[in-house]
Amino acid sequence: MNRLFRRISASATCLLLLLVSIAYIAAPVPARAEPVPPGPYRIGAGFTPPVNQPPVEFDVPSVGFWSDELTWNKDTEEISWGTLTYDWEEIEEIAQLDSIQPSGDYLVGSIEHVLSRWHKWRVKPKNSADWAKMSASARAKKWGTWLKTYGTSTSNGLQGTGFELLVGQVQGYTAQGFEHDTKVSENIDERPDFGLRTGPESYSHLVEVKSGAWTMEQIRSRFELAVQTGATKLDVYFSKRPGKKRIAELERLAAEYPGVESRLFVYPAKARKIVNPSTYENPPDGSGSGAAPPSGPGPTSPPGSLVAGGQNGAESPSTDAFSGSPASPEEAAETSEMTEQLAQDSGYNSSGDAEMTSDQLGGVDFSTLELRYVSDTYDGGLGTGVDYAYSVDAAEGVDVSYGGRESAQLAADAFFTWLALPTDTFWVNLNPDEPDRIIDEDFGSTDAGRVLLEADLDMKKIVADFIHPDTKGGAKYWEALRGETKCISMRQWIVPKPAVVKDDGDSLFILDAPLEVKMEGEYLESKGAGGTAGCSGQSGGDTDHNEGVYADLILPKVEEAVNTAPEFAELRRVYASRVAAEWYRHRSETKTTAYSDIIDSGDVSAWPAREDWDPKDVFDDYVKSYTEGEFNVERRTRQGDYIVTTTYIYGGVTFFDVPSRSVSDEEFAAEHPALNAAVGESMLAPTVEEGAAGIWLGGRSTERPLWDPLPPPPTPLGNPFFWVLSTLPVAGWLAVGVFLWRRKTKATTPPTFAGTSGPVTR
């Protein structure tokens, strides 16, 4: 019996271990706890910053959705939200209630707050006078500009406040008795972010917090306030580490105020924009754009995002910078003025004090924007996708950048155009003998096609500037030509030079993407302004000599202009996207990528030209310039007669092939030691590559929305086979146990005989 018990116990123990193992394997893997982000760290001389410290995220309300929710009636000047309509009288009532509320203001981001701020802007004397002179269309445009400015500047202000509260909580300023965002006094109209007050107009310790763009003048003003209020300590916090140059400038500034002990801190942080339901109450009938607050971080394809097909894009440093960018210098100036007024209406001296600066990049030249990084990604939870980053040059003295949306959209649209169309369609041609071969029909429906054709025309036009005899270079050129007419007839066209890249297999850094201008002499059939067919009246030797002079003196200037002049900025932008797309094409030959289905599909309907244009119009402009003598120069001979000297230039732009040279790991590390880290950080915030002047703006597309919470890992408990496999061992164990027990019972029971009632004894 004991032996049987031991066998059953051993079997039960093994079975129990088996079940525990099955349950352990079947149980969902618990989510990995997020690491607690470290706190602020000091920067400056004697302090070594941590490497790639991850930013902490903090929630801030987003109010930019109002640009999509509110509509302006140009005829009645009413503002509508769904079926709700606000005329001027109702807006005035809302503004009056705003002024008598105990809190003095509506909840930031609410419909009442929007309308009351609009009223304050409208009734200012200058704005009211300008409004009276505007047409209905101009008023509608003004409203749109104001509403976009409200969304951008107010969101930035909320972001600044959110970062201030985060720093205050982490550093315990409130618990230590610091005041937050409080006016010093009636005589001193300043509001330090945090201040430890010692008297009516005095402090011992001031704290300045910067979540976005900042200027040295703003930091200086806080040193001045410290001196004015007797504060002996000043701490400054940044959400993004300044570059070495700016840190040095900050230290030199601090040295000018020896009586103030200052410290510089960086607390890596990123705002996570959310829609606060309390600020967004849909019309009662749900007739707004949605019956609930907008879900997710925004549209599926923000401006400049590399998003197509089933991919999803989210708000990112790039889309944040592009979406609020004014379209022109005039709109930028107008936006800046509106932002200042919104800040003053909120009780601040300036938009800088309110952290409401509409340009959080601190001034950039969006005409230099190019796609310079792309990566094919795969995430187990988010699926396939693309990481990408744009490079843009900083602009000194620019208060509000402009043109970001248009530049980014062109770069992104071109990327997908280069993927969708066959590479043999990437050409344009301006030749008066070939009016029917200007551009491929599908390519001509895109902005990339428009840019190439217009660049071809611009290239021909700048030749007139370079060869004009009134310029120093032009005079030298004409002196070197031969022949009575000094005619030149040639083909001149733009092609790619080898791009310099760093190809890591999964990602591509585009370090340089130069273009080349080629030329060759050709006979032209069409007659020009001088009435001769090309240079047919000139000796071949003179024509060859003149072409050589052009190649030596003029062609290098044309190529330099193509690679540096503002007129060709769009061409350089779409070519950088061509380099990225070519790499992505090759990448997709070896594996399935997010946009494999787009490649060579021939369908560019999702990326039509955003500007109305007709290739024939560009061709007609070229023919007009050609026939009316834009490229001709009249010169007086020694006999006093006039001879028309003609330069015939035609050719095109071809981007069939994209040659490239990939640098080695050693060369990349030596020449761009901080680029990899800068691009990685640009996915979270605008980043400056250490030792470089450009700003990187990153973004990401994913198969699964970034804001969509991941489902719990699948568990087999709902699978009937799991229960069958789990219960079979138990049933088998029970059956074996019963069998053994019955067998043992039979073996140990004494036999009985008929007629007896007890055991047999010997």
Buried (B, 14 or more C-beta within 10 A) or exposed (E): EEEEEEEBEEBEEEBEEEBEEBEEEBEEEEEEEEEEBEEBBEBBEEEEBEEEBBBBBBEBBBBBBBBBBBBBEBEEBBBBBBEBEBEEEBBBBBBEEBEEEEEEBBEBBBBBBBBBBBBBBBEBEEBEEEBEEEEEEEBBBBBBBBBBBBBBBBBBBBBBBBBBBBBBEBBEBEEEEBBBBBEBEEEBEBBBBBBBBEEEBBBBBBBBBBBBBBBEEBBBBBBEBBBBBEBEBBBBBBBBBBBEEBBEBBBEBBEEBEEBBBBBBBBBBBBBBBBBEEBBEBBEEEBBEBEEBBEBBBBBBBBBBBBBEBBBBBBBBBBBBBBBBBEEEEBBBBBBBBBBBBBBBBBBBBBBBBBBBBBBBBBBBBBBBBBBBBBBBBEEEBBBBBBBBBBBBBBEEBBBBBBBBBBBBBBBBBBBBBBBBBBEBBBBBBBBEEEEEBBBEBBBBBBBBBBBBBBBBBBBBBBBEBBBBEEEBBEEBBEBBBBEBBBBBBBBBBBBBEBBBBBEEEBBBBBBBBBEBBBEBBEBEBEBBBEBBBBEEBEEEBBEBBBEBBBEBBBEBBBEBBBEBEBBBBBBBBBBBBBBBBBBBEBBEEEEBBBBBBBEEEEBEEBEBEEEBEBEEBBEBBBEBBBEBBBBBEEEEEEEEEBBBBBBBBBBBBBEEBEBEBBEEEEBEEEBEBBBBBBBBBBBBBBBBBEBEBBBBBBBBBBBBBBEEEEEEEEBEEEEEBEEEBEEBEEEBEEEBEEBEEEEEEEEEEEEEEEEEEEEEE
